[in-house]
Amino acid sequence: MNKSLSKEDIKRYSLRIWKIVIGGIALFAIFISLIGVGVFGELPSFRDIEHPKSNQASEIIADDGRTLGTYFVQNRSNVAYKDISKNVINGLIATEDTRFKEHSGIDFKRTFSIILYNLVGKKQGASTITQQLAKNLFPRENNLNFFTLVLTKFKEWIVAVKLERNYTKEEIITMYLNTVDFGNQAYGIKSAARVYFNTSPDKLNLTEAATLVGMQKGITMYSPTRHPERSKARRNTVLSMMVKSDFITQQEFEKQKEKPLDLHFNAATVNDGIAPYFRSVLKNDIKTIFQEQSITKPDGTPYDLDRDGLKIYTTINYEMQVYAEEAQKEYMKILQQQFINSWKGRNPFKDKTLQIEQGIKRSDRYKSLKLEGKSEEDIRKDFNTPTELTIFTWKGNIDTTMKPIDSVRYYKMLLRNAMMTMDPTNGHVKAWVGGINYEHFKYDQVKMGTRQVGSTAKPFTYAVAIENGYSPCFTVPNVPVTIDGYGTPWTPKSSGTLQGTLTLQKALAYSQNYITAYVMKQVGPVAVSALATKMGIPNVPAYPSIALGSFDASVYNMVGAYGAFANKGYYTQPIYLLRIEDKNGVVLYSKKAIPKPVMSEEVAYVMTRMLKGVITNGTGSRLNYKYKINAPIGGKTGTTQNNSDGWFMAITPQLVTGIWTGCEDRAFHFISTREGEGANTALPIFAGFIKRVYANPALKISHADFEAPKTPKTITFDCNEYQQQEDGTKTELDEKLGF
């Protein structure tokens, strides 16, 4: 029989237990203190907590503040508390941390409750939102053993307490939502809202917010793109928890739970989204600017566009960019079919062995095989062996089995296209379409590529003539002209020649080569080359053939040049990058356009009238009769030798647009000029674009005409008036001579 414990024994045992408890608490406090001072590994400093290292995406921003795209390793963009929907905040608190506003970083009451749950086999997480933030800001290492895992957990506690002491609850929940991974390359609530619902975080409705919050239990398991039914069930769980926390009513829950997910998914990749060619060119430009101007971080290290969260403000108009891409896709499908049909019954690869060989050697496949050390014989065998390939078509990517050499031939016959639109009054680029598909064809054809410009160069020659006193009504016999003195005598060929004597106005409208050559003979190639250079087109040689566009130029430079006609004689180099800010809003770089006079306002105005004549009664007239666009638009079509390049340049008082179409290799082209001319290959894309622009009143692109100069007129452009003047001059002369 056990002897009863005396009061002294009870007192002694109690004292011993208290010593153990107090000693344990003291040891735990010492242990925590040692962790706090870094004995078991360095803890983040307050500076680290204030400025955590994270891979924050840099944003490319359109002229209305909307995001065009991002440069990223992790597609993360930060947002302020005021710009986050209350639905997200409430859903997160109800689901992850109901006592968030009451605890000080560690919810001990919840922690001990969850320990008991785990002991009986009901696994639950005990981390508060603040602890999860600490974990997100300073991620754990992989493959931790039990001791280091416990140690790391205590470190997170300390960081959580530091966060609570130094930040408000609003700041903490904002930081948390900015650091969360939502899958599909969406990091942070701002990216998630854009990727999954194509909206901003402040506009997330109840079901959208609940869907995103629900993903935090498992971004793969509850992914709305991979497991929509599971995601919807989890969303409804979040909504039910919001009922328990009195954030929404039961009636509201019943109403919302049956709604579909209603995703508007936009994958976050550098290839997808609008303006991919523009974003690629812009990225290279920014790297060059930073390097040339020695723009670095305060610590002297270079900026990383993929990680440093820069804000890049551009001139691109979001709607116009969308319209330009839509117009291209809409018409290029039709034109490509025309092109294929035009070669039916013929072999487009006849006598093109050299071009196919060049295509093989320029391909990524060839370069990859070369790096692997393959011989030319092995490479030849590879290109003639059927394999699985993904090829681009206007109906979408197609997975197929074909010989790689056949894919080279296929792409040689694929038409390419590029387009740029600019506001001539300030040089701001509004839309940029550098190619037909960035995923497959990375080369930008707006600025990086140059092609022969054909008849779109003719206005430069006519502008010099107008500057030298010629009237658009001056008449010239439309007969062959030879120009000597510049090496081999030059006599241009001409097709579609109008018989008789024509005014300069009509000669430009119908793109007559003989009369253009006549004008060049009068003004000389040096003057024309000088004007083209002043208008932003480099490397224009002073030879007579430049009158017909024998030189190469980019869409970018041609649009800039035509801008001078629309902007009263002032050339402004096209700009698309306005400023760059760091993630704290400090301006790192800014740029403003600098207009330069290149011709008188009167000459520019006369040229706009002549270019309008091309549209009202000339090679660009299908803009009126076929596409029913009757606004005051000037333009010029261009078609190069063998129909290798088709161009269309268009001007209005508010927009200047340039469009080029052709194959990658000039050896591949339309057979007939009727199908291969710029009026058929480029003009229709402009028609599709400008129709959309005019239909959107929010863009404020008016149908107003070009403004006439207020200075006294010195050039007669009314041909009836001009004829009267000519007749009058002849009469006076006759009188003087006594006739």
Secondary structure, 3 states (H helix, E strand, C coil): CCCCCCHHHHHHHHHHHHHHHHHHHHHHHHHHHHHHCCCCCCCCCHHHHHCCCCCECEEEECCCCCEEEEECCCCECCCCHHHCCHHHHHHHHHHHCCCCCCCCCCCHHHHHHHHHHHHCCCCCCCCCHHHHHHHHHCCCCCCCCHHHHHHHHHHHHHHHHHHHHHCCHHHHHHHHHHHCECCCCCECHHHHHHHHHCCCHHHCCHHHHHHHHHHHHCCCCCCCCCCHHHHHHHHHHHHHHHHHCCCCCHHHHHHHCCCCCCCCCCCCCCCCCCCHHHHHHHHHHHHHHHHHCCCECCCCCECCCCCECCEEEECCCHHHHHHHHHHHHHHHHHHHHHHHHHCCCCCCCCCCHHHHHHHHHHCHHHHHHHHCCCCHHHHHHHHCCCEEEEECCCCCCEEEEECHHHHHHHHHCCEEEEEEEEECCCCEEEEEECCCCCCCCCCCCCCCCCEECHHHHHHHHHHHHHHCCCCCCCEEECCCCCECCCCCCECCCCCCCCCCEEEHHHHHHCCCHHHHHHHHHHHCHHHHHHHHHHCCCCCCCCCHHHHHCCCEECHHHHHHHHHHHHCCCEECCCECEEEEECCCCCEEEECCCCCEECCCHHHHHHHHHHHHHHHHCCCCCHHHHCCCCCCCCEEEEEECHHHCCEEEEEECCCCEEEEEEEECCCCCCCCCHHHHCHHHHCHHHHHHHHHHHHCCHHHCCCCCCCCCCCCCCCCCCCHHHHHHHHHHHHHHHHHHHCC
